[in-house]
């Protein structure tokens, strides 16, 4: 007995990289192209991300597309209709791990799922569900920012503040894109400063 395949072939695409690398910009570009092609789209973002807008997905360059803010990944399934052909998900690193199963279910429905998110947190570790999403993706696009210290390609998001919370929303006053060597030096310098302050106190 053969499994009846959906009329539309589903897929999972991941756009990932550091802060200021153009992830959301690329997500918006792909979604706008899908809309031009007459495909029904749904775009989602986590409730935690309200830096530029509560209801829109907005890039650092202020390009935007209307979206729905959701609290948990499971809500995405119930908010997509049977005619939805393309689903966009921004800031995927802030979602719960259930997002992986949600994306798999959507793809099996024949939906094209496009995900944008940080691959690593400020400590250089895989961020939230992003590692698992990259593993199950049909296609992964790794985009890069430019290292603000040496001009090389940057893949790390260095946190300038001393905030140790995993999720700390911010902009260029809070984060700096760095290459591997500059990131290593920045972390070492930061530890040195912290140690000096601690020893004085």
N, C-alpha and C positions, 0 to 999 in steps of 0.2 A: 504493500500500500504506500503510495507516494504522498508526501506532505504537500498540500496545496500552498504554493507560494503567493504572497500578496501581489496585486497588480503592480504596485510601485516597489522598487527595491530599496530597502532601508539601509542606512549607513550611519556611522559615527565618525565625526571629524573633530579633532582637537587642535586648537590654536593656543600655544603656550609660550612662556618666556618670562623674563623679569618685568619689573615695573617699567613703564615708559617705553615698551618695546613695540607697541602698536597692536596688541592682541584685540582689544575692543574695536579698534578701527577696522581690522580685518573681518571681525565678526559682523559688524554693521555692513561692510561692503558685500559680503556673501549673502546676507539676508535681503539687502536691497535688490541684488541681482535676482534672487528667487522671486521677490515681489514683482519685478519687471516681467518675469517669465510667467506671471499669472498664478503662481503657486501660493496656496494659503499658508501663512506663517504665524507662529506664536513665539514670542520672545519673553524670556524670564530672567529675573535677577533676584538675589537674596535680599530679604528685608533689611539685613544688617548694612547694606551698602546704600547710603543715602547722601553721598558726598556732593553730587551735582544735582540729582533729582530723585524724588521718591518713586516716580512712575516711569521714567525713561532710562534706557541704557545710554550713557554718555561717555564718549572717549575723552582723553586728556586734551584733544584738539577741539573739543566741544561739538563734535558731530554726534547726532543722537537719533534714536529710533524708539518708538513707543514700546513699552514692555509692561509686564505684570510682575510685581514684587511678591514673592512667596516666602513663607516661613520655613517650610520643610519640603524636601524634594518630592515626596509622594503627591503633593498638591499639583505638581506639573501634569501628572497623568489625568487627573480629573478635569483640568482646565483646557486640555486639548480635545478638539472635536474629531469625529471620524473622518472629516475632510481635511484635517491639518496635514500638510505635506512636509513642511520644514519647521523644526523647532530650534530656536537659538537660546543658549544659556550663557549668561555672562557672570564673571567672578565665581566660577564653579568651585574654587578652593574654599569658599565660605559655606558651601552646602554640606549636609551630613553625608555619610558614606552610602546611604540609600540611593544617592544619585546614580551610582553605577548601575544598579538594577533597573532604575527608571529609564535610563538611556538604552539599556539592552531591550527592554520591553517596547519602547518606542520604535527602535530599529526593526524589531520583529514585526511590528505593525506596518512596516513599509515607510516609516518616517525618516527623513534625513535630519540627523541631529548634529548641530554645530555648537561646539563648546569652546569657551574662552576662559582662561584662568592662569594664575601664577603656578608654575611648576614647583617652585621652592619657597619656603617661608624665609624670614629674615636671618635665620640661623643656617640656611643652606640645606634644609631637610625637605623631603617631599611634602607638599602642602595638601592636607585634607584628602579628598578622593581623587586628586589629579593623577597620581601615579597609576592607580587602577584604571582610570578612564583612558590614559594613554595606552595601557596594555591591551584594552579591548577595542581600541579605535581602528577603523579601516585606514585612517590617514591622520598623521600627526605633523603639524607645521610648527617648527620651533622658530620664533622670531626673536630678534635681539635689539636691545637698546645700544647706545654708544656710551662707553665708560667715560664718566665725567672727569676722570683724573688723567687718563692716558690716551683716550680716543680709540681704543680697541673695541671689539665687540663685547658687550656686557651681557652676562647671564645671571648675575646675582643682584638681589635687592638689599642694599645695606641700609639698616635703620640708623638714622642720625641721632634719634632721641635715646634715652636710657630706659624707655618703656619696655617691660619684659612680657607684656601680654602677647599671646600668639596673634590675635586679631587686633590690629591697631590701624584704623583707616587714616590715610594721610596722603600728602602730595609731595612736591619737590622740597618742601621744608622739612619733611619727615623721612623721606627715602631718597637713596642715591643709587643709580644703576652702575655697577662696577664689574670689571673683568675679574677673572680668577685671582690674578696676582695682586691687583689693587684691593680686592675684597679681603684677601688674607692679611695684607698690611693694615688695612683699616680696622679689622677685628683686633689685631695685635695691639695697635695704637690705643684703641678704645679700652681694652683690658688694662693696659699700662696706666692710662688716666684714672680709671676706676680704682686700681690698686693704690695709686698715689693719694687719691682723695680719702680712701679708707684708712690709710696709714696716718694721715694728718689728723683725722678725727679720732 
